[in-house]
Structures are given as C-alpha cells and as structure tokens.
C-alpha cells in the first residue's frame, strides 16, 4: 500500500477544460481529494495532468521485455499501454503471451494486453505457432486481456471467414473491443469491415482514408513509430474529431524510446496550434474510455496515475506516478532492472554461402521490392538483372540488393529476391525480427556477407547483426528472437551502435534500417514482400508467379 502525500501545481482538468492551481491529495494509491487553491492560473507552478497512454504498441519491437519497456517509458510520462503480443505469439504461441503478461506484472506499470487475432498472420509464411478461435476465446476470458488485437486479416472479415468471425464474435460476446488493421480500405469495403464491429485503425496513410473511416464511426490512431510515421498526414484531424483520435507508436525501437514517447506527439501537436485539451484527450482520455482501462484520469476517486510536467509546450516530465507510486523523477526511472526468464523457438542450423545464390534463367529483367523510408508499404519495380557466371547478383551501383528470408523454425531452402533503397555499399545486415512470423530476413551486397550476417543471428538464436569487410556486430535477442532480457538502456546503446554501423560502415540510407528491414516480410501490407516461401503480391494476396 502506498503512503499518503499531496502535490501542488497547475491542475489540467481535461474533462472541464480548465487549468487552475490545486493540491492533489493521494492515499492508498488513489486520489482522495483535489483542492482548488485559486481560480487563476499561476505560471510559476508546474503542471499536473493525466499520464500518457500508447494506444497501440507491440512491446516486442522495443527489443525489451515488458518490465524494461516500462522502465524506459515512465521517464516520458507513459503510465499505460494497449499492448498487442502478436509478435511473440507468432513465435511461441500461448506460452509467449503468458510470458508477456507475467513479466509485465513484475513492475508498477499498466500493461493492457490483447488476444492476438492473426497467428499466423497468413498461410503464406512459416510461423512458430497457431492460435485458433478456441485459443483466442480462452485468452479473451482472462481479466488481463482487454481486447481482441488488430484484425489484420481484413479479407477474412470481408469474405466472412468462419474462424475470423468466431474470434470477433467471442470478443463481442465478452464485451471486449476489437482492434482494426485495414491499410488502404475505403468506401463500401471499409464500411463492411467496420460494420463487423471493428472500431479502431492505426494504418491510415492519408487524411482522406482516415476521413472515410471516421464517417463510418471508426476511431483513428495516429501512429508515429520508428518505421511508420503518419503524424504529419493525420494530425489536423484532431481539430475536428477530438473524441475519435488516439496516439500510438505501434513499433518503437529502444534507441527511440530512450529519447521520448507519447510526450513527443503532444509537443508536436501543440506546435501545430491544436487545442491542448483536444491533444490530451487523444493522449490520455480516449484510450481509457474506449478500452475501459483501469487507469486514472486525474479525478477524485481515480487511481493516482498522473504526471508533473514543466509546461504544456514541450511536456518535459518531472515526475510520473502510477497508483500513487513515484516511478520516475527528473529523467530517471525508479523501476529497477530484473533479469527475466527466456522463452524461444529456434530450430534452424547455420547456412552455407551457396544457399544464397540465385541462378539465372535467361531473364533480362527481375522484380524488385522498393522500400520506402518511414512507411510499411512498398512498391513493385521491374529492373534490369545483373548477371555474372550464370547467377543474378546485387547491383550496388543501382542500389538493387539481394534480400533473403531464412526459415528459423526448420531447415528449408532460402527464399531470395531483390530490393531497392537500402543503399548498402558493402556487407550485409540481418534480423530475426521479421514481421509477422519472425523468420530471419537479411539484405546484403554479396552472398558471403549475407551468409555471415544470417549465421550470426542463428548462432545467438535471435538478434540483429551487421557485417562489413572488417567488422561484425550483433545485438542478441534471446527472448523469442525478438527481445533482450538485459538492461534497457544498455540494449538501447548497443542498438544505437549497430544502427550507426549500418549507416556509416555499410552505407544504409534509411532512417531506421533494422525497423524497415523487419517489415519487408510483412505480407499483409502491400505491395510486394518476401516470405520464407517466396516473393508475395500483397495486392492479389498470392505468390508472384
């Protein structure tokens, strides 16, 4: 039980849309009283406001276990997340979801996990596990599971696939919301998807798409992560739809989490001239109301989940309280690091260089994936093939590089293709973080480098690696091949170093090389991707012939 204390500052009452000096009295983890001290604002005081909530995030993408994610996030005023354990579920199934829930309970932070709806995401790739509608219903029956995670199989919704509809029906029956994932869906198809009882989407790339969905009653999550960045395209919607907008990161790498979180989106929204109360609705209030969270909103009787910031411009966090416990102060986390256990699913052996060769068959042109910086979507290109000794090779001059996906769950043949816009001039990079099935994905300028990078990952049973002519580096991710169980700040430092290597030594031109690489096997996002089974057309939802 937390002790009693009081704190004085300018209280930001989002519900009444007022700011006034007040004393907040806390006891037993709850707000016992809010006592106004004056009716006039006092600029000499700091500001007290509800804690921030990330309304859709895959904790695994931070490369940190939940307890370490929390340790870093509270420094930026985040008190809760809507967390989809979809990534670890694709690797370890129910055991992986259980790991996330139990590890999250070890720290004072409000994780709100969902039941993954699409494991595996598609039948066109090899995953480590499968959750059917019975498994999903069992998860939804648990108090710790607050919602049905993003329904990525939107074709399954539109065509009323039996398993898909059973999962949605189970969530509705148990009174739990269903999250959406419908990139590019417009008009009648969007309406049909929403009418199935799916009321959020974090995949809108344009305001036109978001407006189309808003008119049918869907809430829009403005996403700004380490790879996908939709803030600039969508933020003006907050002016007119303050009840229908939330903020999220979706996927955020550890180096980025060290710098900031939802507080950064609030600061950027203020700089755009958006009303502070509309911003705080999106950042704090709307997620609590939509998901029915046990998170306080700075009212008498609420859980004492609130933050103290220097001003309402930059949102520099001075203190973060969760259930009345001071979990962060002046940029330092009060959550201690504790080593977690390990769960994993890794069953492939090291590869030989010749497994990465692509034999030519007389073709003059080849298909290539075009990666787009800051986006999950890709383009489909037709490019001239570079042939030598009967093999199709990377063409460094034109930035057409080889990309491969290696099945991590069994020893099978390597899937190979080509990709543009990574910009590598030498070496290779590889990762066992490869949405959504998390096989090993690698990009490189030659087969030897690709083989080395892949084998570094296999040797550690998970990680991100980079190889140059005279240097090798890996950040090991022993928890499901997705997360480290090490100190979060150390992981962030190690990740910063390998990220720098890919740019300075290898020549990668992307803002977030490993995050972008991790989405090149994500088949549910158009247009062209690579799974461990081959090159995939995301528009027709079929392999390229």
Secondary structure as GFF3:
##gff-version 3
##sequence-region A 1 545
A	DSSP	beta_strand	5	13	.	.	.	ID=ss1
A	DSSP	beta_strand	18	27	.	.	.	ID=ss2
A	DSSP	beta_strand	30	36	.	.	.	ID=ss3
A	DSSP	beta_strand	47	50	.	.	.	ID=ss4
A	DSSP	beta_strand	52	57	.	.	.	ID=ss5
A	DSSP	three_ten_helix	59	62	.	.	.	ID=ss6
A	DSSP	alpha_helix	66	73	.	.	.	ID=ss7
A	DSSP	three_ten_helix	74	76	.	.	.	ID=ss8
A	DSSP	beta_strand	78	84	.	.	.	ID=ss9
A	DSSP	alpha_helix	86	92	.	.	.	ID=ss10
A	DSSP	alpha_helix	94	104	.	.	.	ID=ss11
A	DSSP	beta_strand	110	115	.	.	.	ID=ss12
A	DSSP	alpha_helix	133	140	.	.	.	ID=ss13
A	DSSP	beta_strand	145	151	.	.	.	ID=ss14
A	DSSP	alpha_helix	154	158	.	.	.	ID=ss15
A	DSSP	alpha_helix	162	173	.	.	.	ID=ss16
A	DSSP	beta_strand	177	180	.	.	.	ID=ss17
A	DSSP	alpha_helix	187	195	.	.	.	ID=ss18
A	DSSP	beta_strand	200	201	.	.	.	ID=ss19
A	DSSP	alpha_helix	207	214	.	.	.	ID=ss20
A	DSSP	beta_strand	219	223	.	.	.	ID=ss21
A	DSSP	alpha_helix	231	234	.	.	.	ID=ss22
A	DSSP	alpha_helix	237	240	.	.	.	ID=ss23
A	DSSP	beta_strand	245	248	.	.	.	ID=ss24
A	DSSP	alpha_helix	254	259	.	.	.	ID=ss25
A	DSSP	alpha_helix	262	271	.	.	.	ID=ss26
A	DSSP	alpha_helix	276	280	.	.	.	ID=ss27
A	DSSP	pi_helix	281	285	.	.	.	ID=ss28
A	DSSP	alpha_helix	286	291	.	.	.	ID=ss29
A	DSSP	beta_strand	306	309	.	.	.	ID=ss30
A	DSSP	beta_strand	317	322	.	.	.	ID=ss31
A	DSSP	beta_strand	325	329	.	.	.	ID=ss32
A	DSSP	beta_strand	332	333	.	.	.	ID=ss33
A	DSSP	three_ten_helix	353	356	.	.	.	ID=ss34
A	DSSP	beta_strand	365	371	.	.	.	ID=ss35
A	DSSP	beta_strand	378	384	.	.	.	ID=ss36
A	DSSP	beta_strand	386	388	.	.	.	ID=ss37
A	DSSP	beta_strand	391	393	.	.	.	ID=ss38
A	DSSP	three_ten_helix	396	398	.	.	.	ID=ss39
A	DSSP	beta_strand	400	406	.	.	.	ID=ss40
A	DSSP	beta_strand	415	420	.	.	.	ID=ss41
A	DSSP	beta_strand	428	431	.	.	.	ID=ss42
A	DSSP	beta_strand	440	444	.	.	.	ID=ss43
A	DSSP	alpha_helix	447	460	.	.	.	ID=ss44
A	DSSP	beta_strand	463	467	.	.	.	ID=ss45
A	DSSP	beta_strand	472	476	.	.	.	ID=ss46
A	DSSP	alpha_helix	488	504	.	.	.	ID=ss47
A	DSSP	alpha_helix	513	518	.	.	.	ID=ss48
A	DSSP	beta_strand	528	531	.	.	.	ID=ss49
A	DSSP	beta_strand	534	537	.	.	.	ID=ss50
A	DSSP	beta_strand	542	543	.	.	.	ID=ss51
###
